[in-house]
Amino acid sequence: MQTLRPDDTMTSRSASPASERLPGEEEKPTAEMTRKSRLSTAERRQVVAELKLPEDSKLSRAVISGPQSGKIFQIEKPKMVIGRQDADITVEDPEISRQHAAIEVAGDRVTLIDLGSTNGVFMGDEQISEASLENQSEFSVGSSTLMLIVTRRGT
């Protein structure tokens, strides 16, 4: 186990260089690769009007670390709230707000939105208020790390 001194810095996981990836493994998106600026109110209304699950894909969200590691949740409607209670996807993590974040799906476009949570939503070390997600995008809420999984139907 490595001991950190007060002047040491920690680095976050980032996209793996091609030399470190396994054959056939895709590069995982980072916050910088998927960052999206905050939408205006008019743009947000437009997106909400367009919310619809894709017909050719199935979306899931997997908990890859944290109290419920290994649990997989299906994304069954175009807007799903992630939270500790009163949410579509309930994650038993004391560091998650009751309604922490939302995943919005508009066809092939998936957006992660912080709902004003106490502890924030992170992609890597970067706190985000809103970000686009792609297959295998990882994000953290509370002490849990989650991953979006997109599976094409019929494959």
ABEGO torsion letter per residue (X at the ends): XBBBBAABBBBBBBBBBAAABBBGBBBBBBAAAABBBBBBAAAAAAAAAABBBBAABBBBBBBABEAABGBBBBBABABBBBBABGBABBBBBAABBABABBBBBBEABBBBBBAGBAAEBBBEABBBABBBBBBGBBBBBEABBBBBBBBBBGX
